Amino acid sequence: MKTHDSQQPDPHAAIRDAVRDLCSQFDSAYWQKVDEARTYPEAFVDALTKAGWMSALIPEEYGGSGLSLTEASVIMEEITKSGGNAGCCHGQMYNMNTLLRHGSVEQKKKYLPKIAAGELRLQSMGVTEPTAGTDTTKIKTVAVKKGDRYVVNGQKVWTSRLQHSELMILLARTTPLDAVKKKSEGMSIFLVDKRKVPTKNMTLRPIRNMVNHETNEVFFDNLEIPAENLIGKEGSGFKYILDGLNAERILIAAECIGDGHWFLDKSVKYAKERVVFDRPIGQNQGIQFPIAECYMEVEAADLMRYKATALFDAHKPCGAEANMAKHLAAKASWEAANVCLQTYGGFGFAAEYDVERKFRETRLYLVAPISTNLILSYVAEHVLGLPRSF
Ligand SMILES: Cc1cc2nc3c(=O)[nH]c(=O)nc-3n(C[C@H](O)[C@H](O)[C@H](O)COP(=O)(O)OP(=O)(O)OC[C@H]3O[C@@H](n4cnc5c(N)ncnc54)[C@H](O)[C@@H]3O)c2cc1C
């Protein structure tokens, strides 16, 4: 099957080959095993870290390889294209951007070399709260400054990978909502070093969910964070988070592109091999056409993904493109998943073919990190100038 990389010289061929090579050591049996046991794919993340891919975005002066977000997105794409699940490691990529773009030199010197060396992980980000939902400005977690520290109280939900990460980016209100001019003001972000937190001040409750994704409810009870761990300016955290969320959306778009190609590849192979009524099922247009349509949708979404990464890397506004890339790619991969399941018929439901696992995994991206309706309303309001709906 022709894919993006076989149509023209690929500037990222070396990265693709190296990541593919690493991923080939973690086969379908590996992913099925961790999925069934609902365990963290420690060996895979360890191998990625040792090979330097987890520190791809860290500048060379801090021990990383100083790659761009475009290149980081290729790493994520190759993981899902190989049949793996990048949800176990993508946090480090997008959280890194928040620290790189808005952290102080002291913070970077303190943490980045250790992250690059694989001694620390920055995999976790606590934004979502149970009552606020997508309306982030209504978060109730507060951080009150007391001398040289902030004292945090509140609760987060869906905080992913925190059991497997020493560091977390945390969003909290530092000025009450009714005391700010704009509701997006008065929130701040902090780097929480879990190693320094007594368990009584931060409790985790794991959430068992549809996919093998380590995620938690987190409760803060007088959690003390040194003031030096405030990232950027107090009160500007929402702006920084949005910047990080653009990186997150773009990386997730790339993961969906990888998923899309995985489903297409499986569909094409199976449609050629499976013989029913004395002919390969792929000879029937009822099987061919949906696969062809999905291929077009994945390829089209990929163009938007590269537009978004180019803007992000050029430090240009990319909110619309990041959202559109994520939306188009998540929709395309979900459609490809559905078509793949249909092409496999009953066998699509058997765990040994991986289709049902990848089907569940890619479904997540129509909801998280931002759900479809919220992207549509962003484009309607901010790109098309339609009246604000909420
Ligand atoms: C597996 C998983 C991992 C996650 N990891 C993290 C993480 O690491 N860190 C983190 O901070 N968060 C994380 N999240 C949270 C995720 O970002 C949110 O679930 C997502 O943004 C949707 O928010 P919500 O669940 O609060 O939905 P809600 O805001 O409650 O919305 C529910 C539904 O209503 C729709 N809706 C809401 N308002 C409107 C409106 N005005 N118009 C039209 N439709 C509307 C939404 O689109 C959605 O479909 C994770 C979620 C999951 C499931």
The ligand as an SDF file (V2000), in Angstrom:
LIG
                    3D

 53 58  0  0  0  0  0  0  0  0999 V2000
   -8.2340    8.0990   29.1090 C   0  0  0  0  0  0  0  0  0  0  0  0
   -8.2290    9.5790   29.3710 C   0  0  0  0  0  0  0  0  0  0  0  0
   -7.0280   10.2100   29.6830 C   0  0  0  0  0  0  0  0  0  0  0  0
   -7.0170   11.5730   29.9870 C   0  0  0  0  0  0  0  0  0  0  0  0
   -5.8360   12.1670   30.3760 N   0  0  0  0  0  0  0  0  0  0  0  0
   -5.8610   13.4330   30.8540 C   0  0  0  0  0  0  0  0  0  0  0  0
   -4.6780   14.0160   31.4230 C   0  0  0  0  0  0  0  0  0  0  0  0
   -3.6050   13.3970   31.4660 O   0  0  0  0  0  0  0  0  0  0  0  0
   -4.7690   15.2490   31.9610 N   0  0  0  0  0  0  0  0  0  0  0  0
   -5.9330   15.9650   31.9550 C   0  0  0  0  0  0  0  0  0  0  0  0
   -5.9400   17.0890   32.4550 O   0  0  0  0  0  0  0  0  0  0  0  0
   -7.0670   15.4610   31.3920 N   0  0  0  0  0  0  0  0  0  0  0  0
   -7.0440   14.2140   30.8450 C   0  0  0  0  0  0  0  0  0  0  0  0
   -8.2000   13.6590   30.3020 N   0  0  0  0  0  0  0  0  0  0  0  0
   -9.4280   14.4410   30.3170 C   0  0  0  0  0  0  0  0  0  0  0  0
   -9.9030   14.8520   28.9210 C   0  0  0  0  0  0  0  0  0  0  0  0
   -9.1070   15.8950   28.4410 O   0  0  0  0  0  0  0  0  0  0  0  0
  -11.3840   15.2060   29.0380 C   0  0  0  0  0  0  0  0  0  0  0  0
  -12.0970   14.0200   29.3490 O   0  0  0  0  0  0  0  0  0  0  0  0
  -11.9050   15.8190   27.7950 C   0  0  0  0  0  0  0  0  0  0  0  0
  -11.3080   17.0760   27.5870 O   0  0  0  0  0  0  0  0  0  0  0  0
  -13.4190   16.0110   27.8730 C   0  0  0  0  0  0  0  0  0  0  0  0
  -13.7560   16.6490   29.0630 O   0  0  0  0  0  0  0  0  0  0  0  0
  -14.8490   16.0290   30.0440 P   0  0  0  0  0  0  0  0  0  0  0  0
  -14.6170   14.5830   30.1470 O   0  0  0  0  0  0  0  0  0  0  0  0
  -14.8260   16.8070   31.3110 O   0  0  0  0  0  0  0  0  0  0  0  0
  -16.1950   16.2650   29.2900 O   0  0  0  0  0  0  0  0  0  0  0  0
  -17.3200   17.3510   29.5760 P   0  0  0  0  0  0  0  0  0  0  0  0
  -16.7210   18.7220   29.5680 O   0  0  0  0  0  0  0  0  0  0  0  0
  -18.0850   16.9370   30.7670 O   0  0  0  0  0  0  0  0  0  0  0  0
  -18.2030   17.1930   28.2760 O   0  0  0  0  0  0  0  0  0  0  0  0
  -19.0120   16.0250   28.0410 C   0  0  0  0  0  0  0  0  0  0  0  0
  -19.5150   16.0600   26.6070 C   0  0  0  0  0  0  0  0  0  0  0  0
  -20.2950   17.2410   26.4020 O   0  0  0  0  0  0  0  0  0  0  0  0
  -19.7850   17.9920   25.3250 C   0  0  0  0  0  0  0  0  0  0  0  0
  -19.9560   19.4290   25.6270 N   0  0  0  0  0  0  0  0  0  0  0  0
  -19.6120   20.0920   26.7610 C   0  0  0  0  0  0  0  0  0  0  0  0
  -19.9180   21.4000   26.6410 N   0  0  0  0  0  0  0  0  0  0  0  0
  -20.4440   21.5690   25.4180 C   0  0  0  0  0  0  0  0  0  0  0  0
  -20.9510   22.6860   24.6880 C   0  0  0  0  0  0  0  0  0  0  0  0
  -20.9720   23.9180   25.2200 N   0  0  0  0  0  0  0  0  0  0  0  0
  -21.4320   22.4930   23.4330 N   0  0  0  0  0  0  0  0  0  0  0  0
  -21.4500   21.2660   22.8820 C   0  0  0  0  0  0  0  0  0  0  0  0
  -20.9880   20.1640   23.5200 N   0  0  0  0  0  0  0  0  0  0  0  0
  -20.4850   20.3240   24.7600 C   0  0  0  0  0  0  0  0  0  0  0  0
  -18.3070   17.6110   25.1960 C   0  0  0  0  0  0  0  0  0  0  0  0
  -17.8490   17.8260   23.8810 O   0  0  0  0  0  0  0  0  0  0  0  0
  -18.3800   16.1410   25.5840 C   0  0  0  0  0  0  0  0  0  0  0  0
  -18.7040   15.3750   24.4550 O   0  0  0  0  0  0  0  0  0  0  0  0
   -8.2180   12.3180   29.9420 C   0  0  0  0  0  0  0  0  0  0  0  0
   -9.4120   11.6780   29.5890 C   0  0  0  0  0  0  0  0  0  0  0  0
   -9.4400   10.3330   29.3250 C   0  0  0  0  0  0  0  0  0  0  0  0
  -10.7450    9.6670   29.0000 C   0  0  0  0  0  0  0  0  0  0  0  0
  1  2  1  0
  2  3  1  0
  2 52  2  0
  3  4  2  0
  4  5  1  0
  4 50  1  0
  5  6  2  0
  6  7  1  0
  6 13  1  0
  7  8  2  0
  7  9  1  0
  9 10  1  0
 10 11  2  0
 10 12  1  0
 12 13  2  0
 13 14  1  0
 14 15  1  0
 14 50  1  0
 15 16  1  0
 16 17  1  0
 16 18  1  0
 18 19  1  0
 18 20  1  0
 20 21  1  0
 20 22  1  0
 22 23  1  0
 23 24  1  0
 24 25  2  0
 24 26  1  0
 24 27  1  0
 27 28  1  0
 28 29  2  0
 28 30  1  0
 28 31  1  0
 31 32  1  0
 32 33  1  0
 33 34  1  0
 33 48  1  0
 34 35  1  0
 35 36  1  0
 35 46  1  0
 36 37  1  0
 36 45  1  0
 37 38  2  0
 38 39  1  0
 39 40  1  0
 39 45  2  0
 40 41  1  0
 40 42  2  0
 42 43  1  0
 43 44  2  0
 44 45  1  0
 46 47  1  0
 46 48  1  0
 48 49  1  0
 50 51  2  0
 51 52  1  0
 52 53  1  0
M  END
$$$$
